[in-house]
Amino acid sequence: MLLFSARETAIVAALIQAPFWVHVIIVAIIISGYFTIKTSAEERKTEESWIEQEGQVYMDRIKEAREQRGMSKEG
């Protein structure tokens, strides 16, 4: 516990003493990660929606083909 506390203090002290541009880079990395996760989630939703639409088109074609086969057998 004491080792973790000492290590944590050293990291915080190093960050505080770091130049301004290091802080800017760290913030940029965090923002970039956030937008990557956000964009990934939006793309996943869009892709799932597209897959559902294409699946529905496919199911409609199968239904039409079955109906046509049923009509051709009757007639």
N, C-alpha and C positions, 0 to 999 in steps of 0.2 A: 504494500500500500504506500509506504514511504517512497519507494523507488518510482512508482507511477506518479506520485505527486511531484517529486523532484524533476522527473522527465517532462511532465506537463508544464511546469514552471519554466523550464529551459526553452521549450518550444514557444511558449507565449512570449518570453523575453526576446527570443530571436525574431519573432514576427514583429514585435513592437519596434525593435531596432532596425528592421529591414528598411531599405529605401522605399520611397513612395511608389515607384514603378512596379515593385514586387506586389504591393497591395492591389494595384490596378490589374495586374495579371491574374492574381488569385480571384478577384471579383469577376473578371472576364471569363475565367474557366468555370466558375459557378453559374454564371448567367448562360454560358454556352451549353452546359449540361442540362440546365432547366429547359431551355428551348429545344434541345435535342429530344428530351423525354416528351415534352408537349407535342412536338411535331410528329413523333413516332406514334403517339396515341391517336392523333387526328388521322394519320395515314392508315392506321389499323382499322379505325371506324369506317373510313371511306372505302377501303378494300373489302371489308365485310359486307358493306351495303352493296357494292358492285357484284360481289359473289352471289349474294342473295337474289339480286335482280336477274343475273344470268341463269341461276338455278331455276328461277320461276319460268323464264323463257323456255328452258329445256323441258321442264315439266309440262308446260302448255303444249309444246310440240309433241311430246309423248301422248298426251291426252287426245290431241287432234288425230294422231296416227291411229290410236286405238279406236276412236270413233269412226274413222274412215274404213278401217278393217271390218268393224262391226256392220257398217252399212253395206259394204261390198259382199259380205257373206249372206246378208239378208236378201239383197237384190239380185 
